[in-house]
Each structure stands twice: as structure tokens, then as C-alpha cells.
Amino acid sequence: VWSLVRSFDQPQKYKPFISECTSRGDFKVGTVREVNVRSGLPATTSTERLELLDDEHRIFGVRIMGGDHRLRNYSSTITVHPETIEGRPGTLVIESFVVDVPDGNTTEETYYFVQYLINCNHNCLADVSEKIALHTNSSGQTNSVEW
């Protein structure tokens, strides 16, 4: 799970609303990426900066710097925690965010929109992680799945 989350240059691996990503830099704090957004959302591009990358504590932070969308002053922090879920090894992913409320929208509308995007991303992250875990099993038995 962490290897997918920390892949600043390839968010489209688990974020279904991203179609393409190009980045400049060495994938350290300060690196900037340009993201193309899939149709169906009120945006086509986003410019984002890597704010925090802590492999030891599995913390990842991004800030949106620009783009043709309404998420102004958006930043998020994701933490990834190994957990035991129903007696099996798993992963707990927590994402927090701050964003300005756009003119013409309420706080609740903005919250629900961003939370919808995050939930879609996390569901896709779980699906992709599960497929990777199952695919990498060389013994023919089902691997323990990390979400």
C-alpha cells in the first residue's frame, strides 16, 4: 500500500480520476507534478507539490498549487499504518485535508465533494493493492492482503 501512496510521479495507479501525470524533480519534498484529470469532473488539470514524504513513519503530503479547478489552498496528508484486521494483516490509510470553500458553495458541499474523491481513491487503492498482493503470490496460494 505504501509503495502506491508514495509514488508521487504515478498517482494514476490508484486515483481513478487522474489520467496522466508528468513531474519535474527528483521525487523529494518540493517536487512538482502536473496532473491531467479524467472527464466527468469540473477540472482538466492540477499542479501539485510534494510537501511531505516520510518513509519511516509512512506519511505523505501534497499541496495543490494551481490548475483549472475550484480546490483552492487544498492540501492533504496521508498516513499508512499496518494493522490487524479480522485476525489478518492489513493496512489502515488515513487522509486529512484542508481546502478553501469556493464562492457559491457551502462548507458541507465542499466537504462532501472532497470526501467523495478521497473515498474513491481509497477504494481503488484497496482494489489495486489486493490485486498486486494476489498477483505476486508464486506458490499458488492466496496471499494475505494488505489494504
N, CA, C and O atoms as a GROMACS GRO file, in nm:
protein
  588
    1VAL      N    1   0.084  -0.119   0.000
    1VAL     CA    2   0.000   0.000   0.000
    1VAL      C    3   0.088   0.125   0.000
    1VAL      O    4   0.065   0.217  -0.078
    2TRP      N    5   0.188   0.128   0.088
    2TRP     CA    6   0.274   0.245   0.097
    2TRP      C    7   0.344   0.273  -0.035
    2TRP      O    8   0.358   0.389  -0.073
    3SER      N    9   0.388   0.170  -0.104
    3SER     CA   10   0.460   0.193  -0.231
    3SER      C   11   0.371   0.263  -0.332
    3SER      O   12   0.421   0.343  -0.412
    4LEU      N   13   0.242   0.237  -0.332
    4LEU     CA   14   0.150   0.307  -0.421
    4LEU      C   15   0.127   0.451  -0.376
    4LEU      O   16   0.132   0.544  -0.457
    5VAL      N   17   0.102   0.470  -0.248
    5VAL     CA   18   0.074   0.603  -0.195
    5VAL      C   19   0.193   0.697  -0.218
    5VAL      O   20   0.174   0.812  -0.257
    6ARG      N   21   0.314   0.649  -0.195
    6ARG     CA   22   0.432   0.735  -0.203
    6ARG      C   23   0.477   0.762  -0.346
    6ARG      O   24   0.568   0.843  -0.367
    7SER      N   25   0.416   0.698  -0.444
    7SER     CA   26   0.455   0.716  -0.584
    7SER      C   27   0.401   0.849  -0.637
    7SER      O   28   0.300   0.852  -0.707
    8PHE      N   29   0.468   0.957  -0.601
    8PHE     CA   30   0.425   1.092  -0.638
    8PHE      C   31   0.416   1.109  -0.789
    8PHE      O   32   0.334   1.187  -0.838
    9ASP      N   33   0.498   1.037  -0.863
    9ASP     CA   34   0.501   1.051  -1.009
    9ASP      C   35   0.398   0.964  -1.080
    9ASP      O   36   0.383   0.975  -1.202
   10GLN      N   37   0.325   0.878  -1.007
   10GLN     CA   38   0.228   0.790  -1.071
   10GLN      C   39   0.099   0.777  -0.990
   10GLN      O   40   0.058   0.666  -0.956
   11PRO      N   41   0.034   0.889  -0.958
   11PRO     CA   42  -0.089   0.880  -0.878
   11PRO      C   43  -0.202   0.808  -0.951
   11PRO      O   44  -0.294   0.756  -0.888
   12GLN      N   45  -0.195   0.804  -1.084
   12GLN     CA   46  -0.300   0.740  -1.163
   12GLN      C   47  -0.305   0.589  -1.139
   12GLN      O   48  -0.401   0.525  -1.181
   13LYS      N   49  -0.205   0.532  -1.074
   13LYS     CA   50  -0.208   0.389  -1.043
   13LYS      C   51  -0.324   0.354  -0.951
   13LYS      O   52  -0.377   0.242  -0.958
   14TYR      N   53  -0.364   0.447  -0.865
   14TYR     CA   54  -0.475   0.418  -0.775
   14TYR      C   55  -0.577   0.532  -0.764
   14TYR      O   56  -0.675   0.519  -0.691
   15LYS      N   57  -0.555   0.641  -0.832
   15LYS     CA   58  -0.651   0.751  -0.828
   15LYS      C   59  -0.728   0.752  -0.960
   15LYS      O   60  -0.675   0.793  -1.063
   16PRO      N   61  -0.853   0.706  -0.957
   16PRO     CA   62  -0.927   0.683  -1.081
   16PRO      C   63  -0.961   0.810  -1.160
   16PRO      O   64  -0.995   0.800  -1.278
   17PHE      N   65  -0.953   0.927  -1.099
   17PHE     CA   66  -0.987   1.049  -1.171
   17PHE      C   67  -0.866   1.113  -1.238
   17PHE      O   68  -0.879   1.218  -1.301
   18ILE      N   69  -0.750   1.051  -1.226
   18ILE     CA   70  -0.629   1.103  -1.290
   18ILE      C   71  -0.596   1.017  -1.411
   18ILE      O   72  -0.588   0.895  -1.401
   19SER      N   73  -0.578   1.083  -1.526
   19SER     CA   74  -0.546   1.008  -1.647
   19SER      C   75  -0.398   1.008  -1.679
   19SER      O   76  -0.349   0.914  -1.741
   20GLU      N   77  -0.326   1.111  -1.638
   20GLU     CA   78  -0.186   1.123  -1.674
   20GLU      C   79  -0.116   1.214  -1.574
   20GLU      O   80  -0.178   1.302  -1.514
   21CYS      N   81   0.014   1.192  -1.557
   21CYS     CA   82   0.092   1.274  -1.465
   21CYS      C   83   0.233   1.290  -1.520
   21CYS      O   84   0.296   1.193  -1.562
   22THR      N   85   0.281   1.413  -1.519
   22THR     CA   86   0.422   1.440  -1.550
   22THR      C   87   0.479   1.518  -1.433
   22THR      O   88   0.411   1.601  -1.373
   23SER      N   89   0.604   1.490  -1.402
   23SER     CA   90   0.664   1.556  -1.286
   23SER      C   91   0.803   1.606  -1.319
   23SER      O   92   0.871   1.556  -1.409
   24ARG      N   93   0.842   1.706  -1.242
   24ARG     CA   94   0.976   1.763  -1.252
   24ARG      C   95   1.042   1.749  -1.116
   24ARG      O   96   0.981   1.772  -1.013
   25GLY      N   97   1.167   1.711  -1.119
   25GLY     CA   98   1.239   1.700  -0.993
   25GLY      C   99   1.280   1.558  -0.964
   25GLY      O  100   1.270   1.470  -1.049
   26ASP      N  101   1.327   1.537  -0.843
   26ASP     CA  102   1.384   1.409  -0.804
   26ASP      C  103   1.297   1.333  -0.704
   26ASP      O  104   1.347   1.246  -0.633
   27PHE      N  105   1.168   1.364  -0.699
   27PHE     CA  106   1.072   1.296  -0.613
   27PHE      C  107   1.105   1.311  -0.465
   27PHE      O  108   1.081   1.221  -0.384
   28LYS      N  109   1.160   1.426  -0.432
   28LYS     CA  110   1.181   1.464  -0.293
   28LYS      C  111   1.086   1.580  -0.263
   28LYS      O  112   1.021   1.631  -0.354
   29VAL      N  113   1.078   1.619  -0.138
   29VAL     CA  114   0.994   1.733  -0.100
   29VAL      C  115   1.030   1.852  -0.188
   29VAL      O  116   1.147   1.885  -0.205
   30GLY      N  117   0.928   1.914  -0.244
   30GLY     CA  118   0.948   2.026  -0.336
   30GLY      C  119   0.923   1.991  -0.481
   30GLY      O  120   0.908   2.080  -0.564
   31THR      N  121   0.920   1.862  -0.512
   31THR     CA  122   0.893   1.818  -0.649
   31THR      C  123   0.751   1.859  -0.688
   31THR      O  124   0.659   1.852  -0.607
   32VAL      N  125   0.735   1.901  -0.814
   32VAL     CA  126   0.605   1.945  -0.866
   32VAL      C  127   0.559   1.847  -0.974
   32VAL      O  128   0.639   1.800  -1.054
   33ARG      N  129   0.428   1.818  -0.974
   33ARG     CA  130   0.371   1.734  -1.078
   33ARG      C  131   0.254   1.807  -1.143
   33ARG      O  132   0.184   1.886  -1.080
   34GLU      N  133   0.235   1.777  -1.272
   34GLU     CA  134   0.120   1.825  -1.348
   34GLU      C  135   0.030   1.705  -1.372
   34GLU      O  136   0.073   1.604  -1.428
   35VAL      N  137  -0.094   1.716  -1.330
   35VAL     CA  138  -0.189   1.605  -1.338
   35VAL      C  139  -0.299   1.641  -1.437
   35VAL      O  140  -0.352   1.752  -1.434
   36ASN      N  141  -0.333   1.547  -1.525
   36ASN     CA  142  -0.449   1.561  -1.612
   36ASN      C  143  -0.564   1.484  -1.550
   36ASN      O  144  -0.549   1.368  -1.511
   37VAL      N  145  -0.679   1.549  -1.541
   37VAL     CA  146  -0.796   1.491  -1.477
   37VAL      C  147  -0.887   1.432  -1.583
   37VAL      O  148  -0.907   1.492  -1.689
   38ARG      N  149  -0.943   1.314  -1.554
   38ARG     CA  150  -1.036   1.248  -1.648
   38ARG      C  151  -1.163   1.332  -1.661
   38ARG      O  152  -1.201   1.406  -1.571
   39SER      N  153  -1.227   1.317  -1.775
   39SER     CA  154  -1.353   1.389  -1.797
   39SER      C  155  -1.457   1.341  -1.696
   39SER      O  156  -1.447   1.231  -1.642
   40GLY      N  157  -1.555   1.424  -1.672
   40GLY     CA  158  -1.658   1.393  -1.575
   40GLY      C  159  -1.645   1.475  -1.448
   40GLY      O  160  -1.740   1.482  -1.370
   41LEU      N  161  -1.531   1.535  -1.427
   41LEU     CA  162  -1.511   1.624  -1.313
   41LEU      C  163  -1.500   1.767  -1.364
   41LEU      O  164  -1.465   1.790  -1.479
   42PRO      N  165  -1.530   1.864  -1.278
   42PRO     CA  166  -1.520   2.004  -1.320
   42PRO      C  167  -1.376   2.054  -1.318
   42PRO      O  168  -1.345   2.155  -1.254
   43ALA      N  169  -1.288   1.984  -1.390
   43ALA     CA  170  -1.146   2.021  -1.396
   43ALA      C  171  -1.081   1.943  -1.510
   43ALA      O  172  -1.134   1.841  -1.554
   44THR      N  173  -0.967   1.993  -1.558
   44THR     CA  174  -0.889   1.916  -1.655
   44THR      C  175  -0.743   1.902  -1.611
   44THR      O  176  -0.677   1.805  -1.649
   45THR      N  177  -0.692   1.997  -1.531
   45THR     CA  178  -0.552   1.990  -1.488
   45THR      C  179  -0.538   2.032  -1.342
   45THR      O  180  -0.623   2.101  -1.286
   46SER      N  181  -0.428   1.988  -1.283
   46SER     CA  182  -0.394   2.029  -1.147
   46SER      C  183  -0.242   2.031  -1.135
   46SER      O  184  -0.174   1.940  -1.184
   47THR      N  185  -0.189   2.133  -1.070
   47THR     CA  186  -0.046   2.143  -1.042
   47THR      C  187  -0.027   2.121  -0.894
   47THR      O  188  -0.086   2.191  -0.811
   48GLU      N  189   0.055   2.022  -0.859
   48GLU     CA  190   0.066   1.979  -0.720
   48GLU      C  191   0.212   1.968  -0.677
   48GLU      O  192   0.299   1.935  -0.757
   49ARG      N  193   0.236   1.995  -0.549
   49ARG     CA  194   0.372   1.994  -0.494
   49ARG      C  195   0.380   1.892  -0.381
   49ARG      O  196   0.293   1.886  -0.295
   50LEU      N  197   0.486   1.813  -0.382
   50LEU     CA  198   0.513   1.719  -0.274
   50LEU      C  199   0.561   1.798  -0.152
   50LEU      O  200   0.667   1.861  -0.156
   51GLU      N  201   0.484   1.794  -0.045
   51GLU     CA  202   0.513   1.870   0.076
   51GLU      C  203   0.580   1.787   0.184
   51GLU      O  204   0.658   1.840   0.264
   52LEU      N  205   0.550   1.658   0.188
   52LEU     CA  206   0.599   1.573   0.295
   52LEU      C  207   0.612   1.431   0.244
   52LEU      O  208   0.520   1.378   0.181
   53LEU      N  209   0.726   1.369   0.269
   53LEU     CA  210   0.748   1.229   0.235
   53LEU      C  211   0.837   1.168   0.342
   53LEU      O  212   0.958   1.193   0.346
   54ASP      N  213   0.777   1.089   0.428
   54ASP     CA  214   0.847   1.028   0.540
   54ASP      C  215   0.828   0.876   0.530
   54ASP      O  216   0.725   0.823   0.571
   55ASP      N  217   0.929   0.808   0.475
   55ASP     CA  218   0.918   0.664   0.456
   55ASP      C  219   0.919   0.588   0.589
   55ASP      O  220   0.854   0.484   0.601
   56GLU      N  221   0.990   0.638   0.687
   56GLU     CA  222   0.997   0.569   0.815
   56GLU      C  223   0.860   0.565   0.884
   56GLU      O  224   0.818   0.461   0.935
   57HIS      N  225   0.790   0.678   0.884
   57HIS     CA  226   0.660   0.687   0.950
   57HIS      C  227   0.543   0.675   0.852
   57HIS      O  228   0.427   0.680   0.893
   58ARG      N  229   0.573   0.658   0.725
   58ARG     CA  230   0.474   0.643   0.618
   58ARG      C  231   0.373   0.757   0.617
   58ARG      O  232   0.252   0.738   0.635
   59ILE      N  233   0.427   0.876   0.597
   59ILE     CA  234   0.346   0.998   0.589
   59ILE      C  235   0.375   1.066   0.456
   59ILE      O  236   0.491   1.081   0.417
   60PHE      N  237   0.269   1.107   0.388
   60PHE     CA  238   0.279   1.166   0.254
   60PHE      C  239   0.190   1.289   0.249
   60PHE      O  240   0.072   1.281   0.284
   61GLY      N  241   0.245   1.402   0.207
   61GLY     CA  242   0.166   1.525   0.200
   61GLY      C  243   0.180   1.594   0.066
   61GLY      O  244   0.288   1.600   0.008
   62VAL      N  245   0.068   1.646   0.015
   62VAL     CA  246   0.062   1.714  -0.114
   62VAL      C  247  -0.016   1.844  -0.098
   62VAL      O  248  -0.112   1.851  -0.022
   63ARG      N  249   0.028   1.947  -0.172
   63ARG     CA  250  -0.045   2.074  -0.176
   63ARG      C  251  -0.074   2.107  -0.322
   63ARG      O  252   0.015   2.097  -0.407
   64ILE      N  253  -0.197   2.148  -0.350
   64ILE     CA  254  -0.233   2.191  -0.485
   64ILE      C  255  -0.191   2.336  -0.500
   64ILE      O  256  -0.228   2.423  -0.421
   65MET      N  257  -0.113   2.362  -0.604
   65MET     CA  258  -0.060   2.496  -0.629
   65MET      C  259  -0.139   2.570  -0.736
   65MET      O  260  -0.133   2.693  -0.743
   66GLY      N  261  -0.212   2.498  -0.820
   66GLY     CA  262  -0.286   2.563  -0.928
   66GLY      C  263  -0.358   2.460  -1.012
   66GLY      O  264  -0.360   2.341  -0.981
   67GLY      N  265  -0.416   2.509  -1.120
   67GLY     CA  266  -0.492   2.423  -1.211
   67GLY      C  267  -0.627   2.486  -1.239
   67GLY      O  268  -0.662   2.589  -1.183
   68ASP      N  269  -0.701   2.422  -1.327
   68ASP     CA  270  -0.832   2.476  -1.365
   68ASP      C  271  -0.944   2.405  -1.289
   68ASP      O  272  -1.030   2.340  -1.348
   69HIS      N  273  -0.941   2.418  -1.160
   69HIS     CA  274  -1.041   2.358  -1.072
   69HIS      C  275  -1.071   2.456  -0.959
   69HIS      O  276  -1.014   2.565  -0.953
   70ARG      N  277  -1.160   2.416  -0.871
   70ARG     CA  278  -1.203   2.506  -0.765
   70ARG      C  279  -1.145   2.473  -0.628
   70ARG      O  280  -1.186   2.532  -0.528
   71LEU      N  281  -1.052   2.381  -0.622
   71LEU     CA  282  -0.993   2.343  -0.493
   71LEU      C  283  -0.874   2.434  -0.461
   71LEU      O  284  -0.759   2.397  -0.484
   72ARG      N  285  -0.903   2.550  -0.410
   72ARG     CA  286  -0.800   2.648  -0.376
   72ARG      C  287  -0.745   2.622  -0.236
   72ARG      O  288  -0.819   2.588  -0.144
   73ASN      N  289  -0.615   2.639  -0.224
   73ASN     CA  290  -0.545   2.618  -0.096
   73ASN      C  291  -0.571   2.479  -0.038
   73ASN      O  292  -0.584   2.462   0.083
   74TYR      N  293  -0.579   2.380  -0.128
   74TYR     CA  294  -0.601   2.242  -0.086
   74TYR      C  295  -0.468   2.177  -0.050
   74TYR      O  296  -0.369   2.189  -0.122
   75SER      N  297  -0.467   2.109   0.062
   75SER     CA  298  -0.353   2.023   0.096
   75SER      C  299  -0.406   1.901   0.170
   75SER      O  300  -0.508   1.907   0.239
   76SER      N  301  -0.335   1.791   0.153
   76SER     CA  302  -0.377   1.669   0.221
   76SER      C  303  -0.254   1.597   0.275
   76SER      O  304  -0.144   1.610   0.223
   77THR      N  305  -0.278   1.522   0.380
   77THR     CA  306  -0.176   1.438   0.441
   77THR      C  307  -0.234   1.297   0.453
   77THR      O  308  -0.344   1.278   0.504
   78ILE      N  309  -0.157   1.200   0.406
   78ILE     CA  310  -0.196   1.059   0.413
   78ILE      C  311  -0.098   0.988   0.505
   78ILE      O  312   0.024   1.004   0.493
   79THR      N  313  -0.152   0.909   0.597
   79THR     CA  314  -0.068   0.823   0.680
   79THR      C  315  -0.111   0.678   0.656
   79THR      O  316  -0.229   0.649   0.638
   80VAL      N  317  -0.013   0.590   0.656
   80VAL     CA  318  -0.036   0.448   0.629
   80VAL      C  319   0.014   0.369   0.750
   80VAL      O  320   0.129   0.382   0.791
   81HIS      N  321  -0.076   0.285   0.806
   81HIS     CA  322  -0.045   0.214   0.930
   81HIS      C  323  -0.072   0.065   0.914
   81HIS      O  324  -0.181   0.027   0.873
   82PRO      N  325   0.027  -0.020   0.946
   82PRO     CA  326  -0.001  -0.164   0.948
   82PRO      C  327  -0.099  -0.195   1.062
   82PRO      O  328  -0.084  -0.143   1.173
   83GLU      N  329  -0.196  -0.277   1.034
   83GLU     CA  330  -0.299  -0.313   1.133
   83GLU      C  331  -0.333  -0.461   1.118
   83GLU      O  332  -0.305  -0.522   1.015
   84THR      N  333  -0.393  -0.516   1.221
   84THR     CA  334  -0.453  -0.648   1.211
   84THR      C  335  -0.603  -0.627   1.197
   84THR      O  336  -0.666  -0.566   1.283
   85ILE      N  337  -0.658  -0.678   1.088
   85ILE     CA  338  -0.800  -0.660   1.059
   85ILE      C  339  -0.863  -0.798   1.050
   85ILE      O  340  -0.828  -0.877   0.962
   86GLU      N  341  -0.956  -0.826   1.140
   86GLU     CA  342  -1.022  -0.956   1.147
   86GLU      C  343  -0.919  -1.069   1.152
   86GLU      O  344  -0.935  -1.172   1.085
   87GLY      N  345  -0.815  -1.049   1.231
   87GLY     CA  346  -0.714  -1.151   1.250
   87GLY      C  347  -0.612  -1.164   1.139
   87GLY      O  348  -0.525  -1.252   1.143
   88ARG      N  349  -0.621  -1.078   1.039
   88ARG     CA  350  -0.527  -1.085   0.925
   88ARG      C  351  -0.449  -0.955   0.915
   88ARG      O  352  -0.498  -0.849   0.954
   89PRO      N  353  -0.326  -0.964   0.862
   89PRO     CA  354  -0.250  -0.840   0.844
   89PRO      C  355  -0.318  -0.751   0.741
   89PRO      O  356  -0.367  -0.798   0.638
   90GLY      N  357  -0.322  -0.624   0.770
   90GLY     CA  358  -0.385  -0.528   0.680
   90GLY      C  359  -0.321  -0.392   0.695
   90GLY      O  360  -0.217  -0.376   0.760
   91THR      N  361  -0.384  -0.294   0.635
   91THR     CA  362  -0.331  -0.158   0.638
   91THR      C  363  -0.445  -0.060   0.659
   91THR      O  364  -0.550  -0.069   0.595
   92LEU      N  365  -0.424   0.035   0.750
   92LEU     CA  366  -0.517   0.144   0.773
   92LEU      C  367  -0.461   0.268   0.706
   92LEU      O  368  -0.348   0.308   0.734
   93VAL      N  369  -0.538   0.329   0.618
   93VAL     CA  370  -0.498   0.452   0.549
   93VAL      C  371  -0.586   0.565   0.600
   93VAL      O  372  -0.709   0.556   0.596
   94ILE      N  373  -0.523   0.671   0.649
   94ILE     CA  374  -0.595   0.788   0.699
   94ILE      C  375  -0.553   0.908   0.616
   94ILE      O  376  -0.434   0.933   0.598
   95GLU      N  377  -0.651   0.983   0.566
   95GLU     CA  378  -0.621   1.103   0.488
   95GLU      C  379  -0.697   1.221   0.547
   95GLU      O  380  -0.818   1.215   0.567
   96SER      N  381  -0.624   1.327   0.575
   96SER     CA  382  -0.686   1.451   0.623
   96SER      C  383  -0.660   1.559   0.520
   96SER      O  384  -0.563   1.553   0.444
   97PHE      N  385  -0.748   1.660   0.517
   97PHE     CA  386  -0.732   1.766   0.417
   97PHE      C  387  -0.782   1.899   0.471
   97PHE      O  388  -0.863   1.904   0.564
   98VAL      N  389  -0.733   2.005   0.410
   98VAL     CA  390  -0.786   2.140   0.430
   98VAL      C  391  -0.802   2.201   0.292
   98VAL      O  392  -0.723   2.175   0.202
   99VAL      N  393  -0.906   2.283   0.277
   99VAL     CA  394  -0.933   2.348   0.149
   99VAL      C  395  -1.022   2.469   0.174
   99VAL      O  396  -1.103   2.470   0.266
  100ASP      N  397  -1.005   2.572   0.091
  100ASP     CA  398  -1.095   2.686   0.097
  100ASP      C  399  -1.229   2.648   0.037
  100ASP      O  400  -1.235   2.570  -0.058
  101VAL      N  401  -1.336   2.703   0.092
  101VAL     CA  402  -1.470   2.682   0.036
  101VAL      C  403  -1.488   2.777  -0.082
  101VAL      O  404  -1.478   2.899  -0.064
  102PRO      N  405  -1.514   2.723  -0.202
  102PRO     CA  406  -1.530   2.810  -0.319
  102PRO      C  407  -1.654   2.899  -0.308
  102PRO      O  408  -1.753   2.861  -0.246
  103ASP      N  409  -1.647   3.016  -0.368
  103ASP     CA  410  -1.764   3.103  -0.376
  103ASP      C  411  -1.879   3.026  -0.439
  103ASP      O  412  -1.860   2.955  -0.538
  104GLY      N  413  -1.996   3.041  -0.383
  104GLY     CA  414  -2.114   2.974  -0.437
  104GLY      C  415  -2.137   2.836  -0.380
  104GLY      O  416  -2.238   2.772  -0.412
  105ASN      N  417  -2.047   2.787  -0.297
  105ASN     CA  418  -2.064   2.657  -0.233
  105ASN      C  419  -2.065   2.673  -0.082
  105ASN      O  420  -2.014   2.771  -0.028
  106THR      N  421  -2.123   2.574  -0.015
  106THR     CA  422  -2.121   2.573   0.130
  106THR      C  423  -2.005   2.486   0.179
  106THR      O  424  -1.944   2.412   0.102
  107THR      N  425  -1.977   2.498   0.307
  107THR     CA  426  -1.875   2.413   0.368
  107THR      C  427  -1.911   2.266   0.351
  107THR      O  428  -1.826   2.183   0.319
  108GLU      N  429  -2.038   2.233   0.372
  108GLU     CA  430  -2.084   2.094   0.361
  108GLU      C  431  -2.068   2.042   0.219
  108GLU      O  432  -2.022   1.929   0.200
  109GLU      N  433  -2.105   2.121   0.119
  109GLU     CA  434  -2.091   2.078  -0.021
  109GLU      C  435  -1.945   2.051  -0.055
  109GLU      O  436  -1.913   1.952  -0.120
  110THR      N  437  -1.858   2.139  -0.010
  110THR     CA  438  -1.715   2.123  -0.037
  110THR      C  439  -1.661   1.999   0.033
  110THR      O  440  -1.587   1.921  -0.027
  111TYR      N  441  -1.699   1.981   0.158
  111TYR     CA  442  -1.656   1.864   0.234
  111TYR      C  443  -1.700   1.735   0.164
  111TYR      O  444  -1.619   1.645   0.145
  112TYR      N  445  -1.827   1.727   0.127
  112TYR     CA  446  -1.878   1.604   0.066
  112TYR      C  447  -1.814   1.576  -0.069
  112TYR      O  448  -1.791   1.461  -0.104
  113PHE      N  449  -1.786   1.680  -0.146
  113PHE     CA  450  -1.719   1.662  -0.276
  113PHE      C  451  -1.579   1.605  -0.256
  113PHE      O  452  -1.541   1.507  -0.320
  114VAL      N  453  -1.501   1.668  -0.168
  114VAL     CA  454  -1.364   1.621  -0.144
  114VAL      C  455  -1.366   1.482  -0.081
  114VAL      O  456  -1.286   1.396  -0.118
  115GLN      N  457  -1.456   1.459   0.013
  115GLN     CA  458  -1.464   1.328   0.077
  115GLN      C  459  -1.500   1.220  -0.025
  115GLN      O  460  -1.452   1.108  -0.016
  116TYR      N  461  -1.585   1.253  -0.122
  116TYR     CA  462  -1.620   1.158  -0.228
  116TYR      C  463  -1.495   1.120  -0.308
  116TYR      O  464  -1.472   1.002  -0.335
  117LEU      N  465  -1.414   1.220  -0.346
  117LEU     CA  466  -1.291   1.192  -0.420
  117LEU      C  467  -1.196   1.105  -0.339
  117LEU      O  468  -1.140   1.008  -0.390
  118ILE      N  469  -1.179   1.138  -0.211
  118ILE     CA  470  -1.090   1.060  -0.125
  118ILE      C  471  -1.141   0.917  -0.111
  118ILE      O  472  -1.062   0.823  -0.120
  119ASN      N  473  -1.271   0.899  -0.090
  119ASN     CA  474  -1.327   0.764  -0.078
  119ASN      C  475  -1.305   0.683  -0.205
  119ASN      O  476  -1.270   0.565  -0.198
  120CYS      N  477  -1.325   0.744  -0.320
  120CYS     CA  478  -1.299   0.675  -0.447
  120CYS      C  479  -1.152   0.634  -0.457
  120CYS      O  480  -1.121   0.522  -0.496
  121ASN      N  481  -1.063   0.726  -0.422
  121ASN     CA  482  -0.920   0.696  -0.426
  121ASN      C  483  -0.885   0.581  -0.331
  121ASN      O  484  -0.808   0.492  -0.368
  122HIS      N  485  -0.939   0.583  -0.211
  122HIS     CA  486  -0.906   0.479  -0.113
  122HIS      C  487  -0.964   0.344  -0.155
  122HIS      O  488  -0.899   0.241  -0.136
  123ASN      N  489  -1.084   0.343  -0.211
  123ASN     CA  490  -1.141   0.217  -0.260
  123ASN      C  491  -1.056   0.159  -0.372
  123ASN      O  492  -1.032   0.038  -0.377
  124CYS      N  493  -1.012   0.245  -0.462
  124CYS     CA  494  -0.927   0.200  -0.572
  124CYS      C  495  -0.792   0.153  -0.518
  124CYS      O  496  -0.737   0.054  -0.567
  125LEU      N  497  -0.738   0.223  -0.419
  125LEU     CA  498  -0.612   0.183  -0.357
  125LEU      C  499  -0.624   0.043  -0.297
  125LEU      O  500  -0.534  -0.040  -0.312
  126ALA      N  501  -0.735   0.015  -0.231
  126ALA     CA  502  -0.757  -0.118  -0.174
  126ALA      C  503  -0.765  -0.222  -0.285
  126ALA      O  504  -0.704  -0.329  -0.273
  127ASP      N  505  -0.839  -0.194  -0.391
  127ASP     CA  506  -0.851  -0.288  -0.503
  127ASP      C  507  -0.717  -0.316  -0.569
  127ASP      O  508  -0.682  -0.432  -0.592
  128VAL      N  509  -0.642  -0.212  -0.598
  128VAL     CA  510  -0.512  -0.228  -0.664
  128VAL      C  511  -0.415  -0.302  -0.573
  128VAL      O  512  -0.344  -0.391  -0.619
  129SER      N  513  -0.413  -0.268  -0.446
  129SER     CA  514  -0.324  -0.335  -0.351
  129SER      C  515  -0.357  -0.484  -0.341
  129SER      O  516  -0.268  -0.568  -0.337
  130GLU      N  517  -0.486  -0.514  -0.338
  130GLU     CA  518  -0.528  -0.653  -0.330
  130GLU      C  519  -0.486  -0.729  -0.455
  130GLU      O  520  -0.436  -0.842  -0.446
  131LYS      N  521  -0.504  -0.670  -0.571
  131LYS     CA  522  -0.464  -0.736  -0.696
  131LYS      C  523  -0.314  -0.758  -0.701
  131LYS      O  524  -0.268  -0.863  -0.746
  132ILE      N  525  -0.237  -0.660  -0.656
  132ILE     CA  526  -0.091  -0.676  -0.653
  132ILE      C  527  -0.053  -0.789  -0.558
  132ILE      O  528   0.031  -0.873  -0.592
  133ALA      N  529  -0.115  -0.793  -0.441
  133ALA     CA  530  -0.084  -0.897  -0.343
  133ALA      C  531  -0.118  -1.035  -0.398
  133ALA      O  532  -0.041  -1.130  -0.379
  134LEU      N  533  -0.231  -1.048  -0.464
  134LEU     CA  534  -0.271  -1.177  -0.520
  134LEU      C  535  -0.183  -1.216  -0.638
  134LEU      O  536  -0.149  -1.332  -0.656
  135HIS      N  537  -0.148  -1.119  -0.717
  135HIS     CA  538  -0.068  -1.143  -0.837
  135HIS      C  539   0.075  -1.185  -0.804
  135HIS      O  540   0.135  -1.264  -0.877
  136THR      N  541   0.130  -1.135  -0.696
  136THR     CA  542   0.270  -1.162  -0.664
  136THR      C  543   0.290  -1.294  -0.590
  136THR      O  544   0.403  -1.328  -0.557
  137ASN      N  545   0.185  -1.368  -0.565
  137ASN     CA  546   0.198  -1.496  -0.497
  137ASN      C  547   0.250  -1.600  -0.595
  137ASN      O  548   0.186  -1.629  -0.696
  138SER      N  549   0.366  -1.655  -0.567
  138SER     CA  550   0.427  -1.752  -0.658
  138SER      C  551   0.396  -1.897  -0.621
  138SER      O  552   0.427  -1.987  -0.698
  139SER      N  553   0.335  -1.921  -0.504
  139SER     CA  554   0.311  -2.058  -0.459
  139SER      C  555   0.173  -2.111  -0.496
  139SER      O  556   0.142  -2.227  -0.471
  140GLY      N  557   0.090  -2.026  -0.557
  140GLY     CA  558  -0.044  -2.069  -0.594
  140GLY      C  559  -0.146  -2.053  -0.484
  140GLY      O  560  -0.264  -2.080  -0.506
  141GLN      N  561  -0.104  -2.011  -0.366
  141GLN     CA  562  -0.197  -1.987  -0.256
  141GLN      C  563  -0.229  -1.839  -0.247
  141GLN      O  564  -0.152  -1.755  -0.293
  142THR      N  565  -0.343  -1.809  -0.189
  142THR     CA  566  -0.382  -1.670  -0.173
  142THR      C  567  -0.295  -1.603  -0.068
  142THR      O  568  -0.281  -1.653   0.043
  143ASN      N  569  -0.236  -1.489  -0.105
  143ASN     CA  570  -0.156  -1.411  -0.011
  143ASN      C  571  -0.246  -1.344   0.091
  143ASN      O  572  -0.366  -1.326   0.068
  144SER      N  573  -0.189  -1.306   0.204
  144SER     CA  574  -0.257  -1.214   0.294
  144SER      C  575  -0.264  -1.080   0.223
  144SER      O  576  -0.166  -1.037   0.162
  145VAL      N  577  -0.376  -1.016   0.230
  145VAL     CA  578  -0.396  -0.893   0.155
  145VAL      C  579  -0.376  -0.774   0.246
  145VAL      O  580  -0.436  -0.766   0.353
  146GLU      N  581  -0.292  -0.680   0.204
  146GLU     CA  582  -0.276  -0.554   0.276
  146GLU      C  583  -0.362  -0.449   0.209
  146GLU      O  584  -0.353  -0.429   0.088
  147TRP      N  585  -0.444  -0.383   0.285
  147TRP     CA  586  -0.525  -0.274   0.231
  147TRP      C  587  -0.466  -0.149   0.283
  147TRP      O  588  -0.516  -0.040   0.252
   0.00000   0.00000   0.00000
